[in-house]
Amino acid sequence: MVKPKICLTLTGKTLQEDADFVKKYSKHIDIVELRVDHLSEDEQLNVRKFPSMINIPCILTIRRVEDGGLYNSGEFSRTALFGRALAFADQNPSKNFAYVDFEEDFHVPGLLDSAQAFGVKIIRSCHKFDGPVTNLRQKCLQMRRTPFEIPKIAFMPNNLSDVTRLFREAGSCNDFDHIFIAMGNLGLPSRILSYKLGSFVTYTSPLETKGNTQEIGHLDPITLCDMYNFHNLDENTRIFGVTGFPLKVTSSPLIHNEGYREHNLNNVFIPLCSSSMAESIDFANEIGMKGMAVTVPYKHDAMELADEIGSEVGEIGACNTLLKDFSQWVGHNTDAGGFQEALSEFIGEKKLRRRKVAIIGAGGAAKAIAYTIKEMGGKACIFNRTESHAKSLAEQFGFEYAKLHPENLSILEKYADIIIQTTNVGMNSEEEPNKENNPIWFYNFKGNEYLYDIVYDPQITPVMKVAKQAGCKVCNGYTMLKYQGYRQFKYFTGVDYDGELKSE
């Protein structure tokens, strides 16, 4: 099995800045890529000296605008710059560039001869930003002009199915070195699981310059190594993940991967962004995933697509955990148990005696929370913008319901002992509270309410900020995420999580 190298892509404006990044991340990387197109014009003239400034193999890249780079001074100038960077080879190979990246249509015999004469290996690259590249083997053979060239194919997938196809086709190319990458958020599994693609390298960026490569989906090398245990992944690694959309923020990989390290388990837990639950299952089947956590908006779809479901899934009507049992996907729900533990910790009681609860929202998370409130002996009213959805959920558990609207303020006040916000309103919002980011903007907190918001990014959501200013006790959804994650961990591994997260 190929053990991919971690490549640090350098996009600083000066050679010294890039050299400083190499020094800072040296413990986490195997190779670097100098993106000359990001250097200032004056610095570009001095790239020949860069290999002698560092102590690690370096790829020379001068990326054109049409290939995702910044170089726009024309091919004649770019060719001259390549020649300047490769000229006057040192007898000590470590002071020369180890690799040079030429696009598939860039063929200058003099440069090719110089690279081969000086022992500089050639990466032959293809970048496609409007969809997948298929027939990988045929494409690679077409790109390779000599047996010593390493084909690199990077594309922007339209959906997770494009990434699934990449993993399926990659096995046909194992008889030669290659680099395969699916870019963007959808393609993140191709970077973490590059060993399954047989890729020669996986690309990362320094935290300080991640904005330069954010659209193509680079991780930083510390996250790749420390969170995803990249260097220890192999053919025996059991793969798990969390799927949802858009899945821009999730702490599940942190929770699960930290648990795997503590228990010395050869497992990895990855984010799996997908435009449908069916695509997530297809991908999981293709790469042999053993289990998935399921988040919005797929908890109902996961229940429908599971081959078998646990009793709690049927009662709640939502599935947040899928476990592969031989060839069958078995659905479970750990949201309810996780929320019960989190709420009990928050209010200091295990039962909701004479407590009235306002549940804001009627989606998948609200279903698990309504189930929990019923189990804890509480009385509740479901508030939702679409009244029919509130009615459907309320009738399932024998609760009251009302449309989430200022006209029902008196009903909300009646059930406001504990307010549980279950929608994604306020997620990622750093703005001051307003009608757009606070689902109960019309409610005036008295100061004696308990407010639990299942959103955990930001740590203090807009509605929490309002409640806290009024003197209320508030809590975000990280405790629920943590405790339901511990239950998922037990399903996936068969062992208890044991203890708190070290990162807390």
KERO-387625 format. One line per 2 residues: number of its first residue (from 1); their letters; for each residue x, y, z of N, C-alpha, C. Coordinates in steps of 0.05 Angstrom, whole numbers. Layout:
# residues N
NUM = a = X,Y,Z,X,Y,Z,X,Y,Z | ...
# end
This chain:
# residues 504
1 = mv = 17,-24,0,0,0,0,17,25,0 | 10,45,-17,24,70,-18,18,86,8
3 = kp = 40,96,20,36,114,43,40,143,32 | 18,157,29,20,184,17,37,203,35
5 = ki = 50,221,21,66,242,34,47,266,39 | 52,280,61,38,305,66,54,328,54
7 = cl = 41,342,35,54,364,21,43,390,31 | 60,408,39,52,435,48,54,454,25
9 = tl = 31,464,16,31,484,-6,37,511,5 | 58,524,-6,68,550,4,58,572,-14
11 = tg = 42,590,-4,30,612,-19,37,639,-7 | 59,641,6,68,667,17,77,686,-5
13 = kt = 81,711,3,89,731,-16,120,733,-19 | 134,722,1,163,722,0,174,695,6
15 = lq = 199,690,-4,212,664,1,217,660,30 | 224,681,45,230,678,73,204,670,88
17 = ed = 182,682,81,156,675,93,150,646,89 | 154,636,65,150,608,59,169,590,74
19 = ad = 194,598,76,214,582,91,207,581,120 | 196,602,131,187,602,159,164,582,163
21 = fv = 146,580,144,124,561,146,135,532,146 | 155,527,129,167,501,128,179,493,155
23 = kk = 192,512,168,204,507,194,182,502,215 | 161,518,214,140,515,234,126,488,232
25 = ys = 121,478,208,105,454,204,122,430,198 | 148,431,202,167,410,193,160,383,205
27 = kh = 150,382,230,144,357,243,120,343,231 | 104,357,215,79,346,205,79,341,175
29 = id = 100,348,161,100,347,132,124,330,121 | 121,321,97,142,305,84,155,319,60
31 = iv = 140,339,49,148,351,24,133,378,22 | 143,397,7,130,423,4,127,429,-26
33 = el = 108,447,-31,104,457,-59,107,487,-58 | 126,498,-73,129,527,-74,112,537,-97
35 = rv = 91,552,-90,74,565,-110,86,592,-118 | 102,591,-138,116,615,-147,97,637,-156
37 = dh = 74,628,-166,54,648,-176,43,665,-153 | 46,658,-128,37,674,-105,59,693,-95
39 = ls = 84,689,-104,105,707,-96,103,734,-109 | 115,754,-96,117,780,-109,136,778,-133
41 = ed = 134,797,-152,150,795,-176,180,795,-170 | 189,811,-152,217,811,-145,226,784,-133
43 = eq = 209,772,-117,216,747,-104,217,724,-125 | 200,726,-146,199,705,-166,226,702,-180
45 = ln = 241,723,-182,267,722,-195,288,707,-179 | 283,702,-154,302,689,-136,295,661,-127
47 = vr = 275,649,-141,265,623,-132,286,601,-133 | 307,604,-149,327,583,-152,340,577,-125
49 = kf = 341,597,-107,355,593,-82,337,580,-60 | 312,577,-66,294,568,-45,301,540,-34
51 = ps = 307,520,-51,313,493,-40,336,494,-19 | 355,512,-23,377,514,-3,369,527,23
53 = mi = 345,540,23,335,553,47,320,534,66 | 314,510,56,298,491,71,312,464,71
55 = ni = 303,446,87,316,419,88,296,397,82 | 279,401,62,258,383,55,253,383,25
57 = pc = 246,361,12,242,361,-17,220,381,-25 | 224,394,-48,206,416,-56,197,412,-85
59 = il = 171,417,-89,159,417,-116,158,446,-126 | 168,450,-150,167,476,-163,141,478,-179
61 = ti = 124,498,-172,98,501,-187,95,531,-193 | 88,536,-219,81,564,-227,54,561,-241
63 = rr = 33,564,-226,6,557,-235,-7,580,-250 | -17,574,-274,-31,594,-291,-59,600,-279
65 = ve = -70,623,-287,-97,630,-277,-118,610,-285 | -117,601,-310,-137,582,-320,-135,554,-306
67 = dg = -113,549,-292,-110,524,-277,-113,528,-247 | -124,552,-239,-128,557,-211,-107,572,-197
69 = gl = -87,583,-212,-65,598,-200,-68,628,-204 | -46,642,-200,-46,671,-202,-28,682,-225
71 = yn = -13,664,-238,6,674,-258,-8,682,-284 | -5,707,-291,-19,717,-315,-1,734,-334
73 = sg = 26,728,-333,44,744,-349,51,731,-376 | 37,710,-383,42,697,-409,60,673,-407
75 = ef = 58,656,-428,73,631,-428,103,635,-433 | 110,655,-449,138,660,-454,152,667,-428
77 = sr = 140,685,-412,151,693,-387,152,670,-367 | 131,654,-367,130,632,-348,151,611,-355
79 = ta = 154,606,-381,175,587,-390,202,596,-381 | 208,621,-384,234,633,-376,238,630,-346
81 = lf = 216,633,-331,218,631,-301,223,602,-293 | 210,583,-306,216,555,-301,246,550,-307
83 = gr = 256,560,-330,284,555,-337,302,567,-316 | 296,591,-307,313,604,-287,314,588,-261
85 = al = 290,577,-253,289,562,-228,303,535,-229 | 304,523,-253,317,496,-256,346,498,-264
87 = af = 356,521,-272,383,524,-283,404,522,-260 | 429,518,-269,452,518,-251,448,498,-228
89 = ad = 442,473,-235,438,453,-215,462,449,-197 | 457,446,-172,478,441,-152,485,412,-151
91 = qn = 511,405,-146,519,377,-144,505,363,-120 | 497,379,-100,482,369,-78,452,369,-85
93 = ps = 439,346,-90,411,346,-99,392,360,-80 | 398,361,-54,380,373,-35,378,403,-39
95 = kn = 397,415,-54,395,443,-60,382,450,-86 | 370,429,-99,355,432,-124,326,426,-118
97 = fa = 308,434,-135,280,426,-133,279,396,-138 | 264,382,-122,261,353,-126,240,346,-147
99 = yv = 220,363,-150,198,358,-169,192,385,-183 | 180,383,-207,170,406,-220,142,398,-231
101 = df = 123,416,-228,95,411,-237,90,425,-264 | 87,409,-285,80,419,-311,51,410,-318
103 = ee = 35,428,-328,8,421,-336,9,402,-360 | -13,388,-364,-14,367,-384,-8,378,-412
105 = df = -14,403,-417,-11,415,-444,15,431,-446 | 32,430,-426,56,446,-425,80,428,-433
107 = hv = 90,431,-457,112,414,-467,133,431,-479 | 155,435,-464,178,450,-474,202,432,-472
109 = pg = 211,421,-495,233,401,-494,257,409,-478 | 265,434,-479,289,442,-464,285,440,-434
111 = ll = 262,447,-424,256,444,-396,254,415,-387 | 242,399,-405,239,370,-398,267,358,-397
113 = ds = 284,365,-416,312,354,-416,327,363,-391 | 324,389,-384,338,399,-360,329,384,-335
115 = aq = 303,381,-332,292,368,-309,303,339,-306 | 302,325,-329,312,297,-328,342,295,-323
117 = af = 357,314,-335,386,314,-332,394,319,-303 | 379,336,-290,385,343,-262,371,326,-241
119 = gv = 356,306,-250,343,288,-231,318,300,-219 | 306,320,-232,281,332,-222,258,316,-234
121 = ki = 242,305,-217,219,289,-226,196,307,-235 | 181,297,-254,160,314,-266,133,304,-257
123 = ir = 117,323,-246,89,319,-241,73,331,-264 | 57,315,-277,42,324,-300,13,328,-291
125 = sc = 3,353,-290,-22,358,-276,-45,366,-295 | -69,359,-285,-94,367,-299,-113,377,-277
127 = hk = -123,402,-280,-141,413,-261,-168,420,-276 | -189,410,-265,-216,414,-277,-234,424,-256
129 = fd = -245,448,-260,-261,462,-240,-291,461,-245 | -299,447,-266,-328,447,-273,-339,418,-274
131 = gp = -328,400,-258,-339,373,-258,-317,352,-257 | -325,327,-256,-306,305,-252,-289,298,-277
133 = vt = -267,285,-272,-252,272,-293,-257,242,-290 | -266,229,-311,-272,200,-311,-251,185,-328
135 = nl = -254,159,-327,-235,141,-341,-206,149,-333 | -201,146,-308,-176,156,-296,-151,143,-309
137 = rq = -152,117,-312,-128,103,-323,-122,113,-351 | -142,115,-368,-138,125,-395,-127,153,-395
139 = kc = -138,170,-377,-128,198,-375,-99,199,-366 | -92,183,-346,-65,183,-336,-45,174,-358
141 = lq = -52,153,-372,-34,143,-393,-31,163,-415 | -51,178,-421,-50,199,-441,-32,222,-432
143 = mr = -33,228,-405,-17,250,-395,13,244,-392 | 19,219,-386,47,211,-381,62,209,-407
145 = rt = 81,226,-412,97,224,-436,121,205,-432 | 129,201,-407,150,182,-401,142,166,-376
147 = pf = 153,143,-373,146,126,-349,153,139,-323 | 169,161,-323,178,173,-299,161,197,-290
149 = ei = 141,204,-306,124,226,-299,101,217,-281 | 94,234,-262,73,227,-243,48,243,-250
151 = pk = 27,230,-260,2,244,-267,-13,254,-242 | -22,279,-244,-38,290,-222,-65,299,-234
153 = ia = -86,289,-223,-113,297,-232,-128,308,-208 | -136,333,-211,-152,346,-190,-177,358,-203
155 = fm = -200,352,-191,-225,362,-203,-244,371,-181 | -263,388,-188,-283,398,-170,-308,381,-174
157 = pn = -316,364,-155,-339,346,-159,-365,362,-158 | -385,352,-173,-411,364,-172,-428,353,-149
159 = nl = -421,329,-140,-435,315,-119,-418,294,-108 | -427,281,-87,-411,260,-74,-408,236,-92
161 = sd = -427,231,-110,-424,209,-129,-399,211,-146 | -391,236,-153,-366,240,-168,-342,231,-151
163 = vt = -343,235,-125,-321,226,-107,-321,196,-104 | -345,184,-102,-348,155,-101,-335,143,-126
165 = rl = -340,154,-149,-329,143,-174,-299,145,-174 | -288,167,-163,-259,170,-161,-247,147,-145
167 = fr = -258,141,-122,-248,118,-106,-251,92,-121 | -273,89,-136,-278,64,-150,-257,60,-173
169 = ea = -250,82,-187,-233,79,-210,-203,80,-202 | -197,90,-178,-168,94,-171,-153,68,-170
171 = gs = -167,46,-164,-153,20,-162,-141,11,-188 | -150,21,-210,-139,13,-236,-113,26,-242
173 = cn = -103,44,-225,-79,59,-230,-56,52,-211 | -58,30,-197,-39,24,-176,-11,15,-186
175 = df = -8,12,-213,18,3,-223,37,27,-230 | 28,51,-223,46,74,-227,39,96,-207
177 = dh = 59,113,-200,54,135,-182,34,154,-194 | 16,165,-177,-4,184,-186,-14,200,-162
179 = if = -28,222,-169,-40,239,-149,-68,245,-157 | -88,236,-141,-116,241,-146,-128,258,-124
181 = ia = -143,278,-132,-155,296,-112,-183,305,-122 | -202,302,-104,-228,315,-108,-228,340,-91
183 = mg = -232,363,-103,-229,388,-89,-255,397,-75 | -252,418,-59,-275,429,-45,-285,413,-21
185 = nl = -307,422,-9,-318,409,15,-327,380,9 | -338,376,-15,-347,349,-22,-324,330,-24
187 = gl = -301,340,-32,-278,323,-37,-259,318,-13 | -267,328,10,-249,325,34,-241,296,39
189 = ps = -259,276,36,-250,248,40,-227,240,23 | -224,251,-1,-201,244,-18,-175,254,-7
191 = ri = -175,274,10,-150,284,22,-143,268,47 | -163,262,63,-158,247,88,-152,218,82
193 = ls = -167,206,63,-164,178,56,-148,174,30 | -128,191,26,-113,190,1,-98,163,-2
195 = yk = -93,149,20,-81,123,19,-98,103,4 | -125,106,6,-142,88,-9,-143,95,-39
197 = lg = -135,119,-46,-132,126,-74,-105,119,-86 | -87,111,-68,-59,106,-77,-44,131,-85
199 = sf = -53,154,-74,-41,179,-82,-12,182,-71 | 5,194,-87,32,199,-79,34,219,-57
201 = vt = 18,241,-59,17,261,-38,-12,270,-33 | -16,282,-10,-40,297,-4,-32,325,3
203 = yt = -46,345,-7,-38,373,-4,-51,387,20 | -36,403,34,-45,418,57,-35,447,54
205 = sp = -45,464,72,-36,492,72,-31,501,101 | -13,520,105,-10,531,132,-36,544,141
207 = le = -41,543,167,-64,557,178,-64,586,170 | -40,598,170,-38,627,165,-47,635,136
209 = tk = -45,616,117,-52,623,89,-74,605,78 | -90,593,96,-111,575,86,-131,590,69
211 = gn = -134,615,73,-153,631,56,-146,630,27 | -120,626,21,-111,624,-7,-120,598,-21
213 = tq = -126,578,-5,-134,552,-17,-161,542,-6 | -176,560,7,-201,552,20,-221,540,0
215 = ei = -223,551,-24,-243,541,-43,-237,513,-53 | -212,505,-53,-205,478,-63,-203,458,-40
217 = gh = -206,467,-15,-210,449,7,-186,438,22 | -164,453,23,-141,444,38,-146,444,68
219 = ld = -137,423,81,-135,423,110,-107,434,117 | -103,441,142,-76,447,151,-63,421,161
221 = pi = -36,419,160,-23,393,166,-27,384,195 | -30,403,214,-33,395,242,-60,381,245
223 = tl = -81,392,234,-107,380,235,-106,352,222 | -94,350,199,-92,325,184,-78,303,201
225 = cd = -57,311,214,-41,292,230,-54,287,258 | -60,308,272,-69,305,300,-98,297,303
227 = my = -115,308,286,-144,300,288,-149,274,273 | -138,271,249,-145,248,232,-123,226,232
229 = nf = -102,230,248,-82,210,252,-71,199,225 | -66,218,206,-62,212,178,-39,191,174
231 = hn = -17,195,187,6,178,181,2,149,190 | -17,144,207,-22,116,216,-45,102,202
233 = ld = -58,116,183,-80,103,169,-69,82,150 | -83,59,149,-74,37,131,-97,20,123
235 = en = -91,-2,109,-113,-19,99,-130,-32,121 | -120,-32,146,-135,-44,168,-151,-23,184
237 = tr = -149,2,176,-163,23,190,-193,21,185 | -209,22,206,-238,21,204,-248,50,201
239 = if = -264,55,181,-272,83,174,-301,88,183 | -305,111,197,-331,120,205,-333,150,196
241 = gv = -357,161,199,-359,189,191,-386,201,199 | -388,227,193,-413,241,197,-422,253,171
243 = tg = -447,249,164,-457,259,138,-480,279,142 | -482,298,125,-503,319,126,-498,339,104
245 = fp = -513,360,104,-509,382,84,-519,408,96 | -503,430,95,-478,432,81,-454,423,97
247 = lk = -458,416,123,-437,405,140,-412,423,141 | -415,449,143,-393,467,143,-379,466,170
249 = vt = -394,461,192,-382,460,218,-392,435,232 | -374,418,242,-381,395,258,-358,388,277
251 = ss = -365,382,302,-345,374,322,-343,344,325 | -360,329,310,-360,300,313,-333,287,307
253 = pl = -318,295,286,-292,283,282,-273,286,306 | -274,310,319,-257,315,342,-265,295,365
255 = ih = -291,292,370,-300,275,392,-291,246,387 | -298,236,363,-293,207,358,-263,201,354
257 = ne = -249,217,339,-221,211,335,-204,213,360 | -212,232,378,-198,233,404,-203,208,420
259 = gy = -228,197,419,-234,172,432,-219,149,421 | -215,148,395,-200,126,382,-171,127,392
261 = re = -160,151,394,-132,152,403,-129,143,432 | -148,152,449,-147,144,477,-149,114,481
263 = hn = -164,101,464,-168,72,466,-150,56,447 | -131,70,434,-112,58,416,-126,41,395
265 = ln = -146,53,382,-161,39,362,-153,49,334 | -149,31,315,-142,38,288,-167,45,272
267 = nv = -179,68,280,-203,78,268,-199,107,259 | -215,116,241,-215,145,234,-244,153,229
269 = fi = -250,178,236,-277,189,233,-275,214,216 | -290,215,194,-286,236,174,-313,251,169
271 = pl = -312,276,160,-336,290,151,-343,280,123 | -369,278,118,-378,268,92,-401,285,82
273 = cs = -394,307,69,-415,325,59,-428,312,34 | -454,314,33,-469,301,11,-495,315,5
275 = ss = -503,314,-20,-529,326,-27,-552,307,-24 | -547,282,-15,-569,264,-9,-558,241,9
277 = ma = -576,230,25,-569,208,42,-562,183,26 | -576,180,3,-570,156,-14,-542,157,-24
279 = es = -532,181,-31,-504,184,-41,-485,177,-19 | -491,185,6,-474,179,29,-471,149,33
281 = id = -493,135,30,-493,106,34,-477,93,11 | -480,102,-13,-465,91,-36,-435,95,-31
283 = fa = -427,119,-22,-399,124,-17,-389,105,5 | -405,104,27,-397,87,49,-393,58,41
285 = ne = -411,48,24,-409,20,15,-384,17,-3 | -378,37,-19,-355,35,-37,-329,33,-22
287 = ig = -325,49,-1,-299,50,13,-299,32,38 | -321,19,44,-322,1,66,-325,14,93
289 = mk = -340,36,95,-345,49,121,-361,30,139 | -356,32,164,-369,15,184,-392,28,199
291 = gm = -394,54,197,-415,68,211,-416,98,204 | -439,110,207,-442,138,202,-460,152,222
293 = av = -451,175,231,-469,193,246,-484,209,224 | -509,215,230,-526,229,210,-536,255,223
295 = tv = -532,277,209,-542,302,219,-560,315,198 | -569,340,203,-588,353,186,-578,354,157
297 = py = -595,350,137,-624,346,139,-633,317,134 | -616,297,141,-620,270,132,-629,250,153
299 = kh = -638,259,176,-645,240,197,-670,223,189 | -689,235,175,-712,220,166,-704,202,142
301 = da = -688,212,124,-680,196,101,-664,172,110 | -647,176,130,-631,153,140,-649,131,151
303 = me = -670,139,165,-689,120,175,-702,104,152 | -709,118,131,-723,106,108,-704,87,93
305 = la = -678,93,92,-659,78,76,-646,55,92 | -648,56,118,-636,34,135,-650,8,129
307 = de = -634,-14,130,-645,-40,126,-661,-50,150 | -653,-39,173,-666,-46,198,-663,-23,217
309 = ig = -683,-18,234,-682,4,253,-688,-5,281 | -675,8,301,-681,3,329,-708,14,337
311 = se = -718,5,359,-745,13,368,-747,43,373 | -725,55,383,-725,84,390,-727,100,364
313 = vg = -716,90,342,-718,104,317,-747,105,307 | -761,83,310,-789,82,302,-806,101,318
315 = ei = -801,102,345,-817,119,362,-811,149,357 | -786,155,353,-778,183,349,-784,192,320
317 = ga = -781,174,301,-784,181,273,-760,194,261 | -736,189,272,-712,200,262,-688,182,269
319 = cn = -669,181,251,-645,164,255,-620,181,253 | -603,181,273,-579,197,272,-554,179,272
321 = tl = -557,153,272,-534,135,273,-540,110,255 | -521,105,237,-523,81,221,-499,63,226
323 = lk = -504,38,231,-482,19,237,-483,-4,217 | -460,-10,204,-459,-31,185,-457,-58,199
325 = df = -477,-75,196,-477,-102,207,-476,-121,184 | -452,-131,178,-447,-147,154,-455,-130,130
327 = sq = -475,-138,115,-483,-123,91,-507,-105,96 | -516,-103,121,-540,-88,128,-533,-63,143
329 = wv = -548,-42,138,-546,-17,153,-568,-16,174 | -560,-15,199,-579,-15,221,-580,14,233
331 = gh = -605,24,235,-608,52,245,-614,54,274 | -601,73,288,-605,78,316,-610,108,320
333 = nt = -618,116,344,-620,144,351,-606,148,378 | -585,164,378,-572,171,403,-577,200,412
335 = da = -592,214,395,-599,242,402,-615,244,428 | -634,226,431,-652,227,454,-636,222,480
337 = gg = -621,201,481,-605,195,505,-585,216,510 | -572,227,489,-552,248,493,-565,273,503
339 = fq = -589,280,493,-602,304,502,-611,301,531 | -621,278,538,-631,274,565,-608,278,585
341 = ea = -585,267,579,-562,271,597,-554,300,598 | -554,313,575,-546,341,574,-566,359,589
343 = ls = -592,354,585,-612,371,598,-612,366,628 | -609,341,637,-609,335,665,-585,350,679
345 = ef = -562,350,665,-539,363,675,-544,393,677 | -558,404,657,-562,433,655,-581,443,677
347 = ig = -604,429,681,-623,439,701,-620,426,728 | -602,406,730,-597,394,756,-618,375,766
349 = ek = -635,365,748,-656,346,754,-659,325,732 | -667,301,740,-670,279,721,-699,277,712
351 = kl = -717,289,726,-746,289,719,-756,318,716 | -776,321,699,-787,348,694,-814,351,709
353 = rr = -813,348,735,-838,350,751,-849,378,749 | -874,379,740,-889,405,738,-874,426,721
355 = rk = -855,417,705,-842,436,687,-856,437,660 | -860,461,650,-871,464,623,-849,473,604
357 = va = -849,460,581,-827,463,562,-837,473,535 | -824,493,525,-829,503,498,-807,492,479
359 = ii = -816,476,460,-797,465,440,-800,482,414 | -779,495,407,-779,512,383,-769,496,359
361 = ga = -787,491,340,-779,475,316,-793,448,317 | -794,435,293,-807,409,291,-792,391,272
363 = gg = -766,395,270,-750,378,252,-740,352,266 | -719,340,254,-708,315,265,-699,317,294
365 = aa = -684,339,300,-675,342,328,-698,346,347 | -719,361,338,-742,366,355,-756,340,362
367 = ka = -756,321,343,-770,296,348,-756,281,371 | -729,280,371,-715,266,392,-719,281,419
369 = ia = -720,307,418,-723,323,442,-751,320,454 | -771,320,436,-799,315,445,-801,288,458
371 = yt = -789,268,447,-789,241,458,-776,241,486 | -754,256,489,-740,258,515,-757,272,536
373 = ik = -770,294,528,-786,309,547,-809,291,557 | -821,275,539,-842,257,547,-831,236,567
375 = em = -808,225,561,-796,205,578,-789,217,606 | -782,242,607,-775,255,632,-799,266,647
377 = gg = -823,262,636,-847,270,650,-855,299,648 | -845,312,627,-851,341,624,-876,345,606
379 = ka = -887,369,608,-909,377,590,-897,398,571 | -905,396,545,-892,413,526,-912,423,505
381 = ci = -903,445,492,-917,456,469,-896,459,447 | -904,449,423,-886,451,400,-893,476,384
383 = fn = -873,493,380,-876,518,364,-861,516,338 | -874,521,316,-861,519,291,-873,539,271
385 = rt = -857,549,253,-867,568,233,-889,556,216 | -885,530,209,-906,515,194,-922,500,214
387 = es = -946,510,219,-963,499,241,-969,470,238 | -973,461,213,-980,433,208,-958,414,218
389 = ha = -933,423,215,-910,407,225,-910,406,255 | -916,428,268,-918,428,297,-940,410,306
391 = ks = -963,411,293,-986,394,300,-979,364,298 | -966,357,276,-959,329,271,-941,318,293
393 = la = -921,334,301,-902,325,322,-916,325,349 | -932,345,355,-945,347,381,-964,323,385
395 = eq = -979,316,364,-998,294,367,-985,268,371 | -960,265,361,-945,240,365,-939,235,394
397 = fg = -935,257,410,-927,254,438,-948,265,457 | -971,273,447,-992,283,465,-986,310,476
399 = fe = -972,327,461,-966,354,470,-984,374,456 | -982,399,465,-996,422,452,-979,431,429
401 = ya = -991,448,413,-976,459,391,-986,487,384 | -969,503,371,-977,530,362,-958,540,341
403 = kl = -967,557,324,-950,569,304,-930,588,318 | -906,587,309,-885,605,320,-889,633,308
405 = hp = -903,649,324,-911,676,314,-918,693,338 | -913,720,336,-919,738,359,-947,735,369
407 = en = -966,728,352,-994,726,361,-998,704,382 | -978,686,384,-980,664,404,-960,668,427
409 = ls = -954,693,432,-935,700,454,-946,690,481 | -971,692,486,-982,684,512,-979,654,516
411 = il = -981,638,494,-977,609,497,-948,603,503 | -930,617,489,-901,613,494,-894,620,523
413 = ek = -906,642,533,-901,649,561,-910,628,580 | -932,615,574,-943,594,591,-925,570,593
415 = ya = -909,564,571,-892,540,570,-862,547,572 | -856,570,584,-829,580,582,-811,573,607
417 = di = -819,553,623,-801,545,645,-774,536,633 | -776,520,612,-752,512,597,-758,516,568
419 = ii = -741,531,554,-744,536,526,-721,521,511 | -729,504,493,-709,488,478,-710,496,449
421 = qt = -689,508,439,-688,517,411,-675,496,394 | -690,484,375,-680,461,360,-674,467,331
423 = tn = -679,491,322,-674,497,293,-645,506,289 | -638,510,263,-611,520,257,-610,550,256
425 = vg = -631,564,264,-631,593,264,-611,603,284 | -594,621,275,-572,631,293,-546,617,289
427 = mn = -546,595,274,-521,580,269,-501,598,254 | -476,598,263,-454,613,251,-459,643,251
429 = se = -478,653,267,-484,682,267,-469,696,289 | -453,715,281,-438,732,300,-451,759,303
431 = ee = -474,764,290,-487,790,290,-502,793,316 | -510,818,321,-527,823,344,-555,810,340
433 = pn = -568,802,361,-594,789,358,-614,806,342 | -628,793,324,-648,806,307,-669,785,298
435 = ke = -688,794,282,-710,776,274,-700,752,257 | -677,756,244,-667,735,226,-651,713,241
437 = nn = -638,720,263,-621,701,276,-632,692,303 | -654,703,312,-667,696,338,-695,686,332
439 = pi = -700,660,334,-727,650,326,-749,659,345 | -743,668,369,-764,678,387,-758,708,394
441 = wf = -753,723,373,-745,751,377,-767,768,391 | -792,758,390,-814,773,402,-818,767,431
443 = yn = -802,748,442,-806,740,470,-788,756,489 | -799,765,511,-784,780,531,-777,761,554
445 = fk = -752,755,557,-744,737,579,-748,751,606 | -757,735,625,-762,746,652,-737,743,670
447 = gn = -720,724,663,-696,719,679,-696,693,694 | -719,680,695,-721,654,710,-723,630,691
449 = ey = -722,635,665,-724,613,646,-697,598,643 | -699,573,635,-676,558,626,-677,558,595
451 = ly = -656,565,582,-655,565,553,-634,546,544 | -642,526,528,-622,507,517,-624,509,486
453 = di = -602,517,473,-602,520,444,-584,498,433 | -595,481,416,-579,458,406,-557,467,387
455 = vy = -557,492,377,-535,503,361,-511,507,379 | -487,501,370,-463,505,386,-442,522,372
457 = dp = -448,532,349,-430,551,336,-446,574,326 | -443,598,338,-424,605,359,-431,594,387
459 = qi = -413,596,405,-417,586,432,-440,600,446 | -442,626,441,-465,641,451,-481,650,427
461 = tp = -504,637,422,-520,644,399,-536,669,405 | -547,682,384,-562,707,389,-584,704,410
463 = vm = -600,683,409,-621,680,428,-610,675,456 | -587,661,458,-575,657,484,-565,683,495
465 = kv = -555,700,478,-545,726,487,-567,743,500 | -590,742,486,-613,757,497,-621,746,524
467 = ak = -623,719,526,-632,706,550,-612,711,573 | -586,709,566,-566,713,587,-566,741,598
469 = qa = -570,761,581,-572,789,590,-595,793,609 | -616,777,606,-639,779,624,-636,764,650
471 = gc = -613,749,652,-608,734,677,-615,705,676 | -622,695,652,-630,667,650,-605,649,649
473 = kv = -609,624,657,-589,603,653,-590,594,624 | -567,592,611,-567,585,583,-546,563,578
475 = cn = -551,547,557,-532,526,549,-534,522,519 | -511,518,506,-512,511,478,-512,481,473
477 = gy = -514,473,448,-518,445,442,-493,427,442 | -470,438,451,-447,421,450,-449,398,470
479 = tm = -462,402,492,-464,380,511,-481,357,500 | -502,364,485,-518,344,472,-502,329,451
481 = lk = -487,345,434,-470,332,414,-450,313,427 | -438,322,449,-418,306,463,-430,280,473
483 = yq = -452,282,488,-464,258,500,-476,239,480 | -488,249,458,-499,231,438,-475,219,423
485 = gy = -453,234,420,-429,223,407,-417,201,423 | -418,203,449,-407,181,466,-423,155,461
487 = rq = -450,158,458,-466,135,453,-461,123,425 | -456,140,405,-448,131,379,-422,116,380
489 = fk = -403,127,396,-377,115,399,-380,86,409 | -399,82,428,-403,55,439,-415,37,417
491 = yf = -434,47,401,-445,31,379,-422,23,359 | -405,42,353,-385,38,332,-362,20,342
493 = tg = -355,22,367,-331,8,376,-336,-15,396 | -359,-14,409,-365,-34,429,-353,-28,456
495 = vd = -340,-4,459,-328,3,485,-339,30,494 | -338,36,520,-347,61,530,-326,83,524
497 = yd = -336,107,520,-318,129,513,-298,134,536 | -309,135,561,-292,138,585,-280,166,587
499 = ge = -292,182,603,-280,208,610,-288,231,591 | -278,255,598,-284,278,583,-264,282,560
501 = lk = -272,298,541,-253,306,519,-230,321,531 | -206,314,522,-182,329,531,-181,357,520
503 = se = -195,361,497,-195,387,484,-213,407,497 | -230,398,517,-249,417,530,-234,435,549
# end
